């Protein structure tokens, strides 16, 4: 899901849903507009200076939040109440930025220079150092094998649950590059680098083959937080500052199917037709593969939606920069 971290990361270093109608809300008598949660509900909150960085649930009731105060938090009631997890503090800039669980037992939390690891479903966490200092995103394909992208150092891989890391790729054109990645299996995966080059691997990152280049206009500014997802070997989606890009030919060609991008962009599809897309201020929903979108949730009072996670096509959560936890339950 994604995150305040990226927003924070760009600010600090460089300076883990709703109704089908795009309804507008009638302002109250004082003409002050209100946020439109539609079918989302504000179920809980966590008090912290810069809010919640990411959110992830391993069951309908049990969830975790990475918070800007440096701690990880746990909920056992679907996000209504949250408890700080003892001994989970990280000194990594902004705390932990991204959460990723392989299953209900093994989970990871990534900061700019540190990694938290749990092997018991989140009851206890161990802190490990990363070999670089500007880690940006995270993905694991098994309890032992995972990847993270560092915006100045490249794409790194571990095969021992994060104890050691080896660089598997680095951009040669830009000095600051995000590496959104997605694996269909432990061996087959894609990465779309910030210099607009899509690559794929069929051997677990032992080698990479270029699929396409110049997919979008590149710059050397601080990257946005973007996510990549493939439904199968042909159909994929890229949530970016340009909006949502879609491919139906394995990444050789891309079409912009929603131009409303921002600095923190997350896409989640459950199949080739149904999915959600999150920007800073909105969550969109599509039921036709991105041909049309309806507004699922809209913030207009200064808060920012940071992370978004779905347990399945019906139940999901989102978190905000002001520490709110939102939940959606679709029939």
Buried (B, 14 or more C-beta within 10 A) or exposed (E): BBBBBBBBBBBEBEEBBBBEEBEEEEEEEEEEEEBBBBBBBBBBBBEBEBBBBBBBBBEEEBBBBBBBBBBBBBBEEBBEBBEBBEEBBBEBBBBBBBBBBBEEEBBBBBBBBBBBBBBEBBEEBEBBEBBBBBBBBBBBBEBBBBBBBBBBBBBBBBBEBBEEBEEBBBBEEBEBBBBBBBBBEEEBBBBBBBBBBBBBBBEBBEEBEEBBEEBBEBEEEBBBBBBBBBBEBEBBBBBBBBBBBBBBEBBEEBEBBBEBBBBBBBBBBEEBBBBBBBBBBBBBBBEEBBEEBBBBBBBEEEBBBBBBBBBEBEBBBBBBBBBBBBBBEBE
